[in-house]
Amino acid sequence: MTETLYDRLGGQDTIGAVVDEFYDRVLEDERVAYYFEDVDMQKQRAHQTQFISSVTGGPVEYTGAEMEAAHEGMGITPSEFDAIATHLDETLSSFDVDDEDRRAVMETVASYRPEIVTASD
């Protein structure tokens, strides 16, 4: 049986730890932190853990809103998307995720860019 990206990342517990560190970084970044001012971060972190677990082949079904609907009206710019993506990439690196697996996660995230970025810089 082939090991999934989810398994190589360490499963739900490790993905949850990555998500926690990722949001710690995002919330410290004044360029994007304001998007989360009125967000229940415990719920957001659980939701993001579920999403990443699902898209990496884990035994988790994502039950959140479609990307476009979830980000509708937020006015996320390309540079804001890039800032958040960079935080994720750096967080994965800090957890010693190998380059190939990190690229796979980042390519998956990048595939949602058209649904998330709705404003220009």
N, C-alpha and C positions, 0 to 999 in steps of 0.2 A: 504494500500500500504506500502510495506517495505521500510524503509529508507536505501539508499545505503551508502557505505563507503564514497563516494564523498560528500553526504549530511552531514554525521556525521563529516567530516573534515571541513565543513563550506562552501563548494562550491568553485567556481572558484576564488573568491576574496581572500579567506583565503589560498587556495592552492597557489595562486600567491605570497602571502606574505611569505608563508613557503619557496617557491622556491627562493625568493629574499634573505632571511636569509641564506638558505642553500648555495647558491652560494657565499655570502659574506664570509661564513666560509671556503668554498673550496678555494677561491681565496687568503685567508690568510695562507693556508697550503702549505708550500714549497714542500712537498712531491708530490703534485698533481696539484698545480696552473699552472705549465708550460704547461699543456695540453690546457689551455684556453688563452694563450698569444696572439694568432692571431684570436681569436673567437669574433664575434659580440655578446657581452654578452646580449644585449637587445633582440636580436633574440633568443639566447640560452635560456634565462629565459622564454620567451614566448613559445618556443618549449617544454621546460620541464614542464611548467604549463599545456600545452595541453596534453602531455603524461600522467602525473599523473592524471589529470582530467579524461582522457579516461579510464585508467586501474583501476580506483576506482569506475567506474560505472556511471560517469557523462554523461551529454548529449553532449559530445564532441567527435568528431571522430578524432583520431590521424592520421595525414597525413604525418608524418615524415618517414624517411628511416627505414627499418628493422634494428633491433639492431646490427646484425652482420655486415651489410654493413656500418652502421653509425660509427662503431668503428674499422673498418678494417684498419690495418696498424698502429694503435696507440700503440700497444705493452703494453697494460695495464696489470699489474701484479696482482696477488691475493692480495698482501698487499695494493696496490693502490686502488683496488676495495673496500677493507675493510675500508680503510681510508675515502673514499667518502661515503660509506654506513653509517659509523659511524656519519659523519656530518649530513646526512639526519635523522638518528635516533635521534640524540641529538637536531636537529632543531624541529622535531615533538614533542619531549618531552617539549621543551621550549614553544611550543604553546599549552601545556596542552592536547595533544591528548592522549586519554586513552590507556592503555597498549595493550588491545586487538586490537584496530584499528591501533596502531603503529606497532604491530606485523604483521598485515595483509598487511600494506604497505611494510614493510621490506621483507616479504615473497615474495611479488610480485616482488620487486627489485631483490631479490636473484634468482628468477627463470630465470632472464636474464643473470646471471653470465657466463654461458658457451658461450654465444654469445659476451660478452664484454671482458672477460679475455682471452688474446691471447699470453701472455708471462709468463715466470716463474720469481720468485724472485731471 
